[in-house]
Amino acid sequence: MYDRIRVLWPDHLGLARGKYLPAHLAERGTGHCVSVFSLGYDRSMIDAPGAFLLEGMPDVHATFDPGVVHPGWEDDRTGVAVAGLTMDGEPYTFSPRYALEQAIAQWQELGYRAKVGVELEAYVLEPDGEGGWQRWRTPRSFVYGTGRAADPTGLIDDIMRTAEASEFRVESINAEFDESQFELTLEYDDALRAVDDSFLFRVLAREVALSRGLDLTFLGKPFSGVSGNGVHVNFSMLDGAGDNVFADPADPDGISALARQSVAGLVEHHQAMAALCAPTVNAYRRLQPGEINGYWANWGLEHRSAANRIPAARGSSTRIENRLSDGAANLHLATATVLQAARLGVVDGLACPEPLTSDGLEEVNTDISVGANLAEALGHLKKDKALRAAVGNNVADNFIANKEAEWERYLAAVGADVPGSEVTQWELDEYLMFH
């Protein structure tokens, strides 16, 4: 069917590394230098844990499930697959995808199967005529807009139809709040499949745009003065009979004790989660008070100003929506973090705090937030030994080392931290072409 397979895997930065392999060789997999896990966006290298930079730079081996190959979007002879990584025949435990596999397995040990849906947001970019990029001009666009007012050249049509042809199950696509911004969502699925597909779909969407001379950015705050790009991780749990155990029709709010304990874990570990879910300097331009995002450590019933929202749907559709992450997040690591924080709430028997009932913009029900910047978030992560161990100490140690180096590059270039929502040129130079 295919004469080559494009084998991709998520690195520590959430970038899609990989190789094209001839189809007759693809199932044996392929090696990649493990010291990729020492790289910053600027290609600088540090001796990060698990990168073996000073130990000969050996290989990790990438293999994929031959039963889960998508038709490629480049041509009809290319298949696309997501690979897992091993080293010396054992799982490479510094891998974000391994962290997600472990989160899924540990929920399974409790008797539950994780279901996940990922909502993505992105701005369409066009060349600015000076070698850079600017927001696509769509002055007729409005939130929940569809058709040519929002998509004057049919770019979003192309992305949606290409995704369907590549066997990604699109749930919905629509214009988001600000001009040239869109929300793109795939259907709910088993957790690993859902995140693998969202990871590939993000690549597909950008490459369709690039083929038209445009681009997409999922970066959390690519422009000052307009909305940021969030990633909302929705999840629920099924029992052995396939029933949604977050639902409880006997409860006044229709949610179970398990759901409340999961929420309690998300609130308890919110500050440490921020580093893993909002992993760039730029992310904290979006995470500001008075915005509709995951700044505060709280939850609410059908409340979009809470970091953790339980939408109105009940029964089989009952779910928790974590609103902390942004579009530069490693989707596998962010989802693993959400699932593990929720699991800790269950295994530790945490009591659920009261939900947010005020507006959540000018009046909130907590004084605990993500912190002012990436450095503060990394400090919270280092202190939260329980979350680090749950996500995986190896992947967390590699992440922290790389992100501390990233923060130091930012300070060296800018001179000092720039507080608030103003986006610096360093952030655009560092992140925009990659996210």
N, C-alpha and C positions, 0 to 999 in steps of 0.2 A: 504493500500500500504506500509506504513512504520509502524514499531512497536515502533520507537522512533524518536524524533526530536532534533537535536542539535541546540539550540537557542543561537546565538552569537550577541554581540553588541560591538561597538567601545568605549573604555574608553577615558580618556583625553590624554593618551599616544599613542593612536592608536592601542592598544592591543585588541585582540578578547576575551573578557570575555564572560562567558555564562555557560549553563548547558545542560545536556542531560535530556529530559523529555519523559516519556511514551507517545505514540501518543494519547491515549485517554484522557490525561490530558493537552496536550501541548497548546491547544487553549486558555486555561484560563490564560496562562502565568505563571510567577514565580518571586519571589522576590530576590533581591540581596542587600547586605549592601551598602548603598550609600557612605560610607566612603572609598570605593575603590577609589573615586575621591580625596583622600588625599594621595595616595600612590606614592612613587617614584619607579624607577626601582629596587632599592635595598631594597624595602619593608619598608623603613622609611615612617613615616606618619607626616603630618603637618595639622594644622587647616586651611585648604584651604576653601575659600568661596564655599558653596554648598555641602561640604563633611559632615557636621554635626558631626564632630569628637567628639566634646565636648557637644553634645546635644542628646546623647543616640544612635547615629549611626543607624538611622532608615533605612527602605528599600526603594529602588526604585523598580518599577514593570516593568518587561520586557514582552512585547507582540508583536506578529508578525502577518502579513497578511497571513492567511492560503492559499491564492491564489498564494503566491510567496514563494514556497518551492522548493529548488533544491534537486535532488537526491544526496545523500551523496557519498563521495569518499572512506569512510571507508568500507562500505558494502552496499548491495542493500536493507537493511531494515532500513537505517538511512536517514532521510531527514535533510536538513540544511536550516536555515532561519536567517535573520537579524531582530533584534527586535528594537523597539523604547522603550523609558523609560518614565514612568510617576511616579509622587509622589502625593499621596492623590487625585488621579483621574485627575490631571492636568499634562500637559507636563513638564518633568524635564528640565528646561531651561538652565542647565549647561552642557547638553549633546551635543557633537559635531554633532551628527546626527540631533538633533533638529535645530542646527544652519544652517545646509544645507537645511532642510525643509523650514526654514524661508526665506533663500535666494531665493529658488525656488518660494515660494509664493509671495515674494515682486517683483520679475520679472514678475510674472503673473499679479500682480496689474497694471503693466505698459502695459500689453497686450501681453506678450511674454512667450513662453515655452522654458525652457533651455534644450539644448541637450549637452551631455558631452561624451568625450572619454578620458580614462586615459592610458598613456604609462608608464609601469614599467620597471625598470632595476635591475638586480641582478647578483651577483657572485655565482657560485657553489663552495661549500667548501667540503673538504675531511679531515678526521682525520690526524693530524700531527704526530701521534705515541707517543706523549708526553701528551696526555689528552686535547690537544687544536685542533684548526682548521687552515687549510691553504687553499690557492686557489687550486682548482682542476687542475690537470696538463693536459692541452690540448694543447700541443705545435704546433699542426697543425691548430689550430683555427685562423680565421681571420674575420675582420668585415664583416657582412652580410654572414657569413659562415653558411652552413647547412650540414646535414648528419653527418657521423661518424668522420670527421675531427674535427668538433666543439663539437660533442656529442658522444664520443667514446663508451659509454655503453647504449645509448638509453634513458637516463634520460629525456631529453626534449621531446622525443617521448611520453614517459609515461605521462608527465605532460599535453601535448596537448591533448592526447586521453582521459585521465581521466577528463580533463576539459570539453571536448565535451560530454562525457557520463553523466556528472553532469549538463548539459544544460547551460554551459557558452559558449557564442559565441565568440570563439577566432578569432581575425582578423589576427594576424601574430605573429610568434616567430622566432627569428634569433639570431645568435651570434652578440654581440656588439663589441666595439672597442678593449678591452683587453682580454687576455686569460682567459677563464672560465666565461666571462661575457655575459649575454643574455638580450635581450629586449623581453618583453612579453606584448601583447596588446589585449584587448577585443574590440568588435565592439562598435561603437557609439550608444548611447541610451538616453532615457529620463534621466535627471540628477540623480535622486535618485536611479533608477535602475542601472545605469551605475556604480555609486560609491559603492553601496551595493555589486554588483557583483565583482568589482575589489577588494574590501575588503575581500570577501570570497575567491576569486581566489588566493590572496596572501597567505592565510592560506593553501589552497589546494596545491599550488606549493611547499611550504616548507614541508608539511607533506608527499607528494610523495617522495621528496628527502630524508627525514629522514627515510622513510621506506626502502630505499636502502642503508642506512649507510652513506649518504651524507647530505648536508644541503644547503640551499640558504640563502644569506644575501642581504637584500635590503638597508642596512645601507649606508648613503650618501658617506662616504669615509672610507671603511674598511681597505684599504691598502694605504700606502704612495707610491708615485711614479707612480701610475696608475690611470686610470679614475675613477671618482665617479659614483654613481648610482643616476640618476635623476628620477623624476616623472614629466611628462609633462601633464598638464591639458588642454585639447582641449575643446573649447566650442563654441556654436553658439546659435542663438535665432530664433524661428519660430513664425510667427504671427498666427492669428486665422484661416487663410486659409492653414496653413502648409508650408508657404513659408519662406525661409531663409532670414531674414531681415538684415543680415550682408553683403549681396550681393547687388551691385548696378551696373548694366551693363553700366549706363550712366557716372559713375565716371571713371576718367583716370586709376585708379588702381583697379577698379571693386569692391570697398568696399564702404559701406554706411556711412552716417554721424553717425548712431547709432554705427557702428563698431568703428569708429574713437573716439567717445566719450568714448566707453568702454575701448579702448586702453589708452586714456588719464587718466582714473581713475586708471588703473593698474600702469601706470608710476607715477602718483601723490602719490599713497599710497604704492609704492614699498618697502620703508624702513620698514614701519610698518608691511606689509605683511610678511616680511622675518621671523619674530619670529614664526608666525603661520604656515608657509609653510616649514621652515627649523628649526625645533624645538629642536635641540640638540646641545651640544657643538661640536660634530663631524661634523655637517652640514657645519660649516664654514671652514673646511679643503677642502671641495669641492668648496665652493663659494669663489673663488679667482680670481683676475684679470688675463687676458690672457688665460682664460679657456673658453670652449664652454658651458656656463651655464647662470644662471640668476643673475650674480653679479651686473651688471649695471642696472640702472633705465632707460630703453630705449625700443624701439621696431623697427622692421624692416620687410620689405616685403621679404619673402623667405630668411631670414637671421638667421642662427642658432647661431650666436654669440650675438644676442639680447635676452633680457629677455622675450620679447613678440614677437613671430614670427607669421606672417600671411602667411601660406603656399600658394603655387601658385594656388591651385585648387579654382575655382570660381563657381558661381551659387549656387546650393543646397549644395555644399561641402565647401563653404566659412566658415572659422573658425579662431579663435584666439588660439594660443598655448602659454600658460604660462609655462616657463621653470625654474621657481624658486625653486619648491619643490624638496625634495629628498625622498628616500625610507623609511626613518624613520618618515615621516609626517603622521599625522592622515588624511587619505584620505578624510573623510567627512569634517573635519575642513579646510583643505587646499582648497578643492573645494568651500566650502562656502566662504572662504576668497577671492578667485579669482572672484567668481560671484558677491560678494558684492562690491569689489573695482571697478569692471567694472560698476556695477549699479550706484555707486556714481558718476562716470564720466558722466553718462547719466543725472541723476537727478540734478546734479550741473552744467550741461551744459559746461563741461570743454573743452577747446580747445586742440586739439591733437598736440603734438610737432612734429617736423620733424623726419622722420625715420632715422635709422642708415644706412649709405651708405658706410662708410669706413670698414676696415677689422674687426673691433670689437675686435681684439686681442691686437694689438699694438697701434691702434688709435681708440678712441671711441668719442661719441658725447655728453658726459655728465660727470660730476664729482660726481654724486650722486650714491652711492652704498649701498649694504646691511649693511655695517659696518663690523668691524673686528671680531666680536664674538657674541655669544648668548646674552651676557649682553647688548651690544650696540643695538641689534635688539629689545630686550625687552624694552629698553629705548625709542626707536622710537615708539613702539606699545603703550606704556603708554601715549605718547604725542599726538597720532593720535586719538582724541576722536571720530571723525566721523566714522572711520573704526571700532573702538571698539564697538560703538553703533550699527553699521550695522551688524556686525558679532554676536553681543549679548554681552552686558556688563557682564552678569553672566558667560557665558562660557569663556570670555576673562579674567575675574578676577580670575577664578579658574586656568586657564592656566598660567597666569603670576605668581601666588603664587607658583605653583608647579615647574615652570621652574626657578624661582629665587632660590628656595631651591636646585634644581639640579645644578645650577651654583655654589652655595656656597659649595656643596659637592665636585665638581671638584676642586675649588681653595684650599679647605682644604686638598685634597689628593695630588695634584700636586705642591702646594706651590705658584704658580702664573700662569697666563694664558700663554700657549705656543702658540705664534703666528704662522701663516702660515699653511702650508699643512701637517706638520708632525703629524701623528696620535699617541696619547699617549696610553699607556697600560690601563690607567683608562678608556678611551673611549671604548676600546674593552671589558673590564670587565663589564662596565656599560650597553652597548647597544647590543653587537653582538648576544647574545643568544635570544634577543627579536625582533630584526629587521634583 
